[in-house]
Structure formats: C-alpha cells, structure tokens
C-alpha cells in the first residue's frame, strides 16, 4: 500500500499553487491531508473534443500532485454528462452529441493525460466513466435527486440570465447537468473534487448532493483559469486552445504566440517549475530585466517537454529559431493528404488541422494569419473566408509564423 506523504511544505504548496478557493475552507482540508489519511479525489472531463487541451492539463497536473503524495486519484471521463452538455458560460445550448461521438473523442484521453498522471505502477490513477452509474438511473431516481435543488438555484446562473435577457431558449435538460455531475460524487463517494473556477456551481451541487444522500462531506477545490492580465481566457471557446495531441513543433509554436501577460500564470498553472523560480521570473519581467520572448521560449520548451519529452522539445525549439527568428522555411513539416481537388479555404484550414472549428478558421483568416503557397512558390496571405482553394495549385498552408501543413494530392 502506498504511503501517504504528509510533508507540510509540499501540502501547503499543493493547496495554494494555482488554487482559487477551497470549500468549506483550506484549513480543514490541510488538516485532513496532514493526518496521513488517504483521500479519494477526482476531476471529470467531458469528451466534447477529440483531444484534451492545456486548460484541462491544469487540473490533470493538480491530480498528479495529489497522486505523488499517495492519494487515490480518479480520472473521470464524462461519457454520460457529455451527452447532456455543460451549459456553464454558454450563451446557447450545446449541440447534442451522440454516444459514438463522445466515445470516439475520449479514445486517446488516457494517453494524453499520462504526461501528467501515472496509470500504472504503485498507486495508479483510475479511469472511470460516469455512464456506469448515471446510465442506470431510472426516472424515479432522477425525480428523487432533483428534489434536492430548486429552479431558483439554476435560473440565477449568469449564462441563463443572459439568455433570458436575449430571449434565447433554456432547455430543461441543461438544468439536469449539475444534477448529473453532482451524482458522480455520490456514486464514487469521493472526499474531494477539483476543477476550474468556472465549475464551482457544478462542484458545489455535488457537495450538497453527497451530503444529502450519503451524509458525507466533500471538499471542493477550484483552480485558476489560464488567462492574461486582462482576464482574457485561453481555451476552446476563445479559439486559442493548445491541444495535448498537437505535434511538438505546433505545440511549441502556439505557446510562443501567446500574449506576454500569460507567461507567469502559465508557468504557475501548466508547469512544475519551482515556486521560488516563479517569483524570480515575475520580478525580473516586471523590472524589464529579462526579455519576455526568452521566458516564453523557456515556457514553450517546458510544456512541450512535459507532453512530448526533452528531445522533441529541443527539436521544436530549434525549428522555431530557424523558421521564425531566422525567417527560414522548415526543411520538414507535417503533411496532409487531400481527399478532393477543391475546398473552401475555411474548410481547408480545419481539415488540415490548423484550426479547431470553422469559427476559429474565420477568425484566423480575418486576422490575416493564414497563408498559402502555390506551385509558383509565392506565399500569399488569405483574406477572403469564401475563397475556393484548388488543391492542385497549393503546395502548403501556413498558420501564423510556425505552423505548416504540406499538401499532398
């Protein structure tokens, strides 16, 4: 049996680094962790995309820190909650997904999360799927659970109030999302749930439900979201997410495109760089004793190393220096094989893997961040989202300064 580590310094850092708030309070959770008692904790991930992203990695990394101290960690895949769709921060209802889509999206989640969590050896993290219990509830069970919440609790949420003002529909199944996520805590009888601070409402619903059904107390830890100094988030909804299945060169390049205001928060949330080093870097950056580009290169290399290893990170950094700082074309680049001879340019950006969605592709094109090179070796900026691209006349497509796709026909 894995021994629980109760080192005061490590526990204190665990409970403060990247942490927004702890319910009911930090002191109670700290006391429990210092007692040597092994706790069970989890974070859930709805498979709304085919890959996890850096925002997810913040909570996965925190799970890894608990695991390193000997606690029981559950990596929960929300294959049932993903079918409902979390309404948090959404100005419109999510598109309903099929079970096949959800399971296909989750296929590589363990592989991606293994950069931060151990799924084998001593004290391995457990993978669970919440359809295992939510899929077995009957209508009477749902009615019984729903009796623990009020319509007023749900309707007061910011995104629902915005929809009411804009006369947009709120669907009944969206009210059931916090209830369904809350039941995860009941089914697994956890001691702690962690998640981004945007998940506070859902996690506290689980805390209330566990207390009502099992008479058990649950701690809730909310984590800071990755954002710049103006509060602009980095994530899927904003179209600037860095996915964990990105190729090393692309991952490094996307991080280098982040605004300078994200550097220190990203070091704190997305890496395990010593806290003392964070303080030093922040002070040097504030006093302009260090070039932000140099710190960002260190950040990009650190995150790429965590996900792909040091050798791949070294190659990605060398590629960045060559293609951006020295303005040379890369000698090697990812290839993409076309399946037809003509594409709308927005579609081409998405299917070649340079954008997550059509809306992100449109934004990139409007920002003149997309370029294509024809057979005449002329690099042209794309400025028309409705443009048609004849693949036979395109040799490669470029996003920003560092992401390339060689087109094969």
BELPE-V753635 format. One record per residue. N is the residue number from 0. RES is the residue in one small letter. NEAR is the number of other ideal C-beta (glycine too) atoms within 12 Angstrom. Layout:
BEGIN
n=<N/N>
res=<RES/RES>
near=<NEAR/NEAR>
END
This chain:
BEGIN
n=<0/1/2/3/4/5/6/7/8/9/10/11/12/13/14/15/16/17/18/19/20/21/22/23/24/25/26/27/28/29/30/31/32/33/34/35/36/37/38/39/40/41/42/43/44/45/46/47/48/49/50/51/52/53/54/55/56/57/58/59/60/61/62/63/64/65/66/67/68/69/70/71/72/73/74/75/76/77/78/79/80/81/82/83/84/85/86/87/88/89/90/91/92/93/94/95/96/97/98/99/100/101/102/103/104/105/106/107/108/109/110/111/112/113/114/115/116/117/118/119/120/121/122/123/124/125/126/127/128/129/130/131/132/133/134/135/136/137/138/139/140/141/142/143/144/145/146/147/148/149/150/151/152/153/154/155/156/157/158/159/160/161/162/163/164/165/166/167/168/169/170/171/172/173/174/175/176/177/178/179/180/181/182/183/184/185/186/187/188/189/190/191/192/193/194/195/196/197/198/199/200/201/202/203/204/205/206/207/208/209/210/211/212/213/214/215/216/217/218/219/220/221/222/223/224/225/226/227/228/229/230/231/232/233/234/235/236/237/238/239/240/241/242/243/244/245/246/247/248/249/250/251/252/253/254/255/256/257/258/259/260/261/262/263/264/265/266/267/268/269/270/271/272/273/274/275/276/277/278/279/280/281/282/283/284/285/286/287/288/289/290/291/292/293/294/295/296/297/298/299/300/301/302/303/304/305/306/307/308/309/310/311/312/313/314/315/316/317/318/319/320/321/322/323/324/325/326/327/328/329/330/331/332/333/334/335/336/337/338/339/340/341/342/343/344/345/346/347/348/349/350/351/352/353/354/355/356/357/358/359/360/361/362/363/364/365/366/367/368/369/370/371/372/373/374/375/376/377/378/379/380/381/382/383/384/385/386/387/388/389/390/391/392/393/394/395/396/397/398/399/400/401/402/403/404/405/406/407/408>
res=<x/x/x/x/x/x/x/x/x/x/x/x/x/x/x/x/x/x/x/x/x/x/x/x/x/x/x/x/x/x/x/x/x/x/x/x/x/x/x/x/x/x/x/x/x/x/x/x/x/x/x/x/x/x/x/x/x/x/x/x/x/x/x/x/x/x/x/x/x/x/x/x/x/x/x/x/x/x/x/x/x/x/x/x/x/x/x/x/x/x/x/x/x/x/x/x/x/x/x/x/x/x/x/x/x/x/x/x/x/x/x/x/x/x/x/x/x/x/x/x/x/x/x/x/x/x/x/x/x/x/x/x/x/x/x/x/x/x/x/x/x/x/x/x/x/x/x/x/x/x/x/x/x/x/x/x/x/x/x/x/x/x/x/x/x/x/x/x/x/x/x/x/x/x/x/x/x/x/x/x/x/x/x/x/x/x/x/x/x/x/x/x/x/x/x/x/x/x/x/x/x/x/x/x/x/x/x/x/x/x/x/x/x/x/x/x/x/x/x/x/x/x/x/x/x/x/x/x/x/x/x/x/x/x/x/x/x/x/x/x/x/x/x/x/x/x/x/x/x/x/x/x/x/x/x/x/x/x/x/x/x/x/x/x/x/x/x/x/x/x/x/x/x/x/x/x/x/x/x/x/x/x/x/x/x/x/x/x/x/x/x/x/x/x/x/x/x/x/x/x/x/x/x/x/x/x/x/x/x/x/x/x/x/x/x/x/x/x/x/x/x/x/x/x/x/x/x/x/x/x/x/x/x/x/x/x/x/x/x/x/x/x/x/x/x/x/x/x/x/x/x/x/x/x/x/x/x/x/x/x/x/x/x/x/x/x/x/x/x/x/x/x/x/x/x/x/x/x/x/x/x/x/x/x/x/x/x/x/x/x/x/x/x/x/x/x/x/x/x/x/x/x/x/x/x/x/x/x/x>
near=<8/20/14/24/22/22/17/15/18/24/30/21/25/39/33/24/31/37/31/29/25/32/30/20/16/24/16/22/34/25/20/28/35/24/15/18/18/24/35/31/41/44/48/46/45/39/37/38/32/25/33/41/38/45/41/46/44/47/44/44/39/43/42/32/35/44/38/27/33/28/38/29/41/38/40/45/35/42/36/35/41/37/32/36/29/37/37/33/26/25/20/19/23/26/16/16/27/14/19/14/21/31/22/19/28/38/20/21/43/28/19/35/37/26/32/36/37/24/25/13/11/14/26/19/33/27/27/30/32/39/28/21/26/34/20/13/24/11/10/10/20/24/14/18/32/26/16/23/31/15/14/11/21/29/20/16/30/19/28/31/16/19/22/17/12/13/8/18/15/27/21/17/22/30/29/31/41/37/39/41/46/42/44/45/46/33/33/34/27/38/33/43/46/49/45/41/32/29/40/30/34/43/41/31/40/49/37/32/35/33/23/24/23/21/11/21/25/39/39/42/46/31/39/31/34/43/29/20/15/11/16/19/30/36/30/30/28/27/30/33/31/43/33/38/29/35/33/36/38/40/44/42/39/41/47/39/28/37/24/24/23/39/39/37/35/41/35/34/38/44/38/28/29/16/22/14/20/30/17/19/31/25/16/20/28/18/10/11/14/21/15/24/21/21/35/33/29/31/42/44/36/34/44/40/28/35/41/28/16/16/14/25/29/21/25/39/35/25/36/36/26/22/28/29/17/13/13/15/22/29/13/18/30/27/18/27/15/26/15/16/15/18/30/23/35/30/27/38/41/29/26/35/29/41/36/32/25/20/19/30/33/27/24/35/34/20/21/17/29/40/31/37/25/20/15/11/13/14/19/23/22/34/18/18/27/15/24/20/36/21/31/16/22/37/30/36/44/36/40/30/28/37/41/35/35/26/34/18/21>
END
